[in-house]
């Protein structure tokens, strides 16, 4: 599965910690401008994983953020480590 690159580390962490569920708006904020087909495909694979875990979303058009990041291969701990290092280097 091809997952688009995130727009920025800071943005990915902010979205992760401020949203328990992702809709189209949050997905576009995370990855940038995407086609509706790509957004639907990204959400579909997350919904499939949520079903395997017997999880449900509050909104019919939303997906769980933690599951989404896991399925899309976004490692929050790695992003946090990178942010910390960038701050140490004052970059």
Beta strands, then each sheet from edge to edge (+ up, - down):
strand 1: 21-22
strand 2: 63-64
sheet 1: 1+ 2-
end
